[in-house]
Each structure stands twice: as C-alpha cells, then as structure tokens.
C-alpha cells in the first residue's frame, strides 16, 4: 500500500517557506508549476 504524503503548514511558517514546500509537494504528486510573467495577477 502507498504511504500518503501530506503538505504540512505550521502556524509560524512564513509565506516563502510555505510556497517552497507547496512546490516540492506538487512536484512529488506529478504536477509541474511554471513561474508566471510580470503581467500575470
């Protein structure tokens, strides 16, 4: 059986740390994230 990997967000994490962990988590799930351009909101 596969072990489920979860994204853990702690209350004292800053936004940058959460973003890096989110990107790492999504890549493990097989989802690639591309950085947007300057004009995207």
Secondary structure, 3 states (H helix, E strand, C coil): CCCCCCCCCCCCCCHHHHHHHHHHHHHHCCCCCCCCCCCCC
